Amino acid sequence: MQRLSGTDALFLTMETPEWHQHIAGLTVLDPSTSEDFSFEKAVAHLESRLPLAPKFKWKLKETPLNLDRAVWIEDTNFDLARHIRRAGVPQPGGKVETAELLSQIMTRQLDRRYPLWEFWYLDGLANGRLATVVKFHHCLLDGMAGASLATVLTDLEPDPPPREIPKAKTSAGREPSSAELLARSVLPNMRTPMRIARYTAEAGRRGLALLEFNRTAEDTAPLTGVPTTRWNAEISARRTNAFTSISLEDVKKIRRKYDVKVNDVVLAICSGALREYLLSHDELPEEPLVAGVPVSTRSADDNELNNQIANMNVSLATDEPDPKARLKAIAKSSKASKAMTNAIRAHQIQSIGETAPPLMLNFAIRALARTGALRAMPTVMNTVVSNVPGPPFPLYFAGALTTGMFPGSVITETMGLNITVLSYIDRIDFGLSADPELVPDLWDIADGIPKSLKALMKAGKLGKPTKVEDPFGEPM
Amino acid sequence: MQRLSGTDALFLTMETPEWHQHIAGLTVLDPSTSEDFSFEKAVAHLESRLPLAPKFKWKLKETPLNLDRAVWIEDTNFDLARHIRRAGVPQPGGKVETAELLSQIMTRQLDRRYPLWEFWYLDGLANGRLATVVKFHHCLLDGMAGASLATVLTDLEPDPPPREIPKAKTSAGREPSSAELLARSVLPNMRTPMRIARYTAEAGRRGLALLEFNRTAEDTAPLTGVPTTRWNAEISARRTNAFTSISLEDVKKIRRKYDVKVNDVVLAICSGALREYLLSHDELPEEPLVAGVPVSTRSADDNELNNQIANMNVSLATDEPDPKARLKAIAKSSKASKAMTNAIRAHQIQSIGETAPPLMLNFAIRALARTGALRAMPTVMNTVVSNVPGPPFPLYFAGALTTGMFPGSVITETMGLNITVLSYIDRIDFGLSADPELVPDLWDIADGIPKSLKALMKAGKLGKPTKVEDPFGEPM
């Protein structure tokens, strides 16, 4: 038995049918690198790696009336079959159909009576490909410092030597492999949009020093007076996902040309797509949109999670029609925000979950949710753009080559759109998550991303965008 | 606004995460009879028929603290997209994979914030086939007297003339088509296992006159002292499904040979499969298993639902090793039960939902469930075997030929196995529903059914079973 940390307990308490607290990683696989890849092999692989992530065999025990934080207990009836799901991607098995299935998976809450994760095996993708989805509750990952299931599932070669499985029930003292070290730096970041949105919301409610800083600093994005879009509204229980991919080299070309950061180019590409989308609906706000951008602040010897991620609020300069001018404005705002972020660390905000009495917190949050007070909060950001640097070399799952990795991310009240960006080998993959009742045409935004890249390259006289292979196996 | 009937409200109140109150019909389709069958056409067809089932646009409004029965209100934000789901059947797309996907669909509760149904479109079945699943809450169908969505979705020809859509919000005054009349007589029966199990449980709790009758009547199956099997236990939230098909003509041959009823032959075939299954686990009880068999008692001019279905408890004579002797014992028990059923109608039992104050009922049922009292109830039947006569001619959905229809049925506490049998053209299709934590190897029972038929035919010197086409499109 182990009591949940205050933050983890907060994630549980705040979960409502509309406001899910689970996240997922979808991995597209090409099984042709393995002679005997199959559903059974995938499950066996999963099972063999499970001891490396002991928390995946823990389940919740919530205390009566929520008088205290819930505790983790070992699931003595643990049955892997309860966590394995299988489905096919509808024909023709492209990224649209894969995203549709991921949306269905994301729309459903996890069953709190069992360890809080599911593993989905999806076949029927184009070109013989398939996908796996690991879906897990935010409170399961939080505080795990990288020992997540997703982390331990991949290898750097198709047929790696067997991993040493530790005898201990926790993996605290284990020497991590190089693949794990890599994965630790990449995968835990996938959960940041949620946390950041939460921190920022918290900041908004508590009227922190952040506001004061913001009034006096120049060029930083506003924390009040952020415009509202169609997706900055009350969210429903449903989720929709869309994906797109562009060439990493194209982004680097733009970065070099304008002497900005890769992240600024990513933001400018997203900004162009969002601007065109809102223009086409005749809904572009006069004030520029503001993105929450998670940044890592973790030092090398720091393995605590509560101060490794901070948030920057960056203006997306959507009021600027010229792509070059927009990129420059974003880079300027980003630089100013970075300075602010260094001054005020996010961990000052998080402590509410650790210090407030759980009963009071439960009542307060439920009351806020019921009275709609959370919905009445001012918009503090329009979207999250989370840019996660991924491995520049191939990863394998049970022998099958990973051709792409896409998140099912968390959206929150008044922030019904999330863009998470992951680089992989020579490509940048975009995963968009939204509420379909607010953004029924999410693919229009996704499809606007390569167009936005094209416009930016054209403005910089950098030629045409490089054609990239589709990770879902669809012909170009 | 319309208040739920007491029975419908009871189905809502009794629903727990383990004890689902939804049912589903899976229809396998061969789209080659339609030139332009597609997902979009299927959805358009569904939409065009929706006005014939007005309750599918109603949603629940539960009263605070459940002080009174919930009411139905029109969902003024009705959005068809919320109810449409799409997935592929995993490869190779046979009946095993289709059943696996149906199990996933059945395991999830419906979202009470929207009209209580889902329509699933599943492609990727063998031989170019696909399937649809209509999943709906029991309380949605109850009292609808046949105006269910499933009822209005099929036609007798691939390209029927457009149906007349009534202007009125309810279909009470509408003239039903011949297809509807047919479907009304067939499809509503698919929900009977649940209701019957409930009635019987109710009877068990209340110690009705049934017990008295049973003590004095001869040859009837016992209502107390029913043996317990591995699946007569506490059920989990999970569901598993399995299917099999045999030739209708083979069953009729046996019926003629022994001068019994078709239903007796079906029971004997199930009995043989269950006996072999339990023997192989070395768990065959000494006492014969008892099946609950729903029978229709509705007269032609009677359109009330509350007395149209009754239950017979029939001995499955699983203590009898000889197939012929087993069939004869079942026929005898069945005849005696029929007489008893005619004497005591099920509607005497149902009235509790109509008369008890809702608040008291809520508390009482929740208390029973929480304390495990429901689980401590004696086993009143081992399984339900529901035999539904289906159409002897083809049905079409949006132009696509229906090649098979299989239920996802309800299982209940201490009755974790349901066998629903539907005849269609020249075939009898078996749909088995169970809790995988109690019956992880449900396919062994399903596969035992054709073997049981074979043994019965051999014992009667009736030759070998006829080969039947697989409705899922798999090669023989």
Interface residues (C-beta under 8 A of the other chain):
Chain A: P17 F39 D79 A81 R82 R85 R86 A87 G88 V89 P90 Q91 G93 E97 E100 L101 Q104 R108 D111 R113 Y121 L122 D123 G124 A237 R238 P436 E437 P440
Chain B: P17 F39 D79 A81 R82 R85 R86 A87 G88 V89 P90 Q91 G93 E97 E100 L101 Q104 R108 D111 R113 Y121 L122 D123 G124 A237 R238 P436 E437 P440
